[in-house]
Amino acid sequence: MTSAQEQDTEPTIGRLVADASRDISTLLRSEIALAKSELKISVRAGGMGAALLAVAGFLALLSLILLSITIAYFIHMAGLHQAWSFLIVFGCYLLLAVVLALVGIRKLKKVGPPAKAIEQAQKSKQILSRSDH
C-alpha cells in the first residue's frame, strides 16, 4: 500500500471531531427522551397519588361529620334534648377551632425574616464590592 491509500482509510482529526460531536448529540437526545418518558410516568403516578389522597381526605371529612352526629345522638340518649346535644357538639368544635386559631396565630407571630441568610448575603455583597475596586 502506498501512503496515499493509507491517508484515504485513516479518518482526519476534523472527521473524528465531527463524528464525536454527532455521537454526543445523539446520546444527549436519547438521554433527554428517556428523562421525559420517566417524568411522564412519575407525573401520572403522582397525579394518581394526589387524587387518591384527595378522595381519602373527603371520606375522612364525611366520617367526621357522621361521628359528630353519632356523638350528638349518644348525648341525646343520655337524657338531653336532641337540639341541646347537637349544640354541645357544635360548641366543642367551635372551641377547638378557636384554640387552634389562637395557637396558629401565636406560631405565626414567632416567624421572622431569615436573619442568618440576610447577614450572609450582606457579607457576600461586601466581599464582592471590595473585589470590584
VENKA-V622812 format. One record per backbone hydrogen bond with DSSP energy under -0.5 kcal/mol. NH is the residue of the N-H (numbers start at 1). CO is the residue of the C=O. Records with the same first field share a line. If there is no record, write none. Layout:
NH = CO / CO
This chain:
6 = 2
7 = 3
8 = 4
9 = 5
10 = 6
16 = 12
17 = 13
18 = 14
19 = 15
20 = 16
21 = 17
22 = 18
23 = 19
24 = 20
25 = 21
26 = 22
27 = 23
28 = 24
29 = 25
30 = 26
31 = 27
32 = 28
33 = 29
34 = 30
35 = 31
36 = 32
37 = 33
38 = 34
39 = 35
40 = 36
41 = 37
42 = 38
43 = 39
44 = 40
45 = 41
46 = 42
47 = 43
48 = 44
49 = 45
50 = 46
51 = 47
52 = 48
53 = 49
54 = 50
55 = 51
56 = 52
57 = 53
58 = 54
59 = 55
60 = 56
61 = 57
62 = 58
63 = 59
64 = 60
65 = 61
66 = 62
67 = 63
68 = 64
69 = 65
70 = 66
71 = 67
72 = 68
73 = 69
74 = 70
75 = 71
76 = 72
77 = 73
78 = 74
79 = 76
80 = 75
85 = 81
86 = 82
87 = 83
88 = 84
89 = 85
90 = 86
91 = 87
92 = 88
93 = 89
94 = 90
95 = 91
96 = 92
97 = 93
98 = 94
99 = 95
100 = 96
101 = 97
102 = 98
103 = 99
104 = 100
105 = 101
106 = 102
107 = 103
108 = 104
109 = 105
110 = 106 / 107
111 = 108
115 = 113
118 = 114
119 = 115
120 = 116
121 = 117
122 = 118
123 = 119
124 = 120
125 = 121
126 = 122
127 = 123
128 = 124
129 = 125
130 = 126
131 = 127
132 = 128
133 = 129
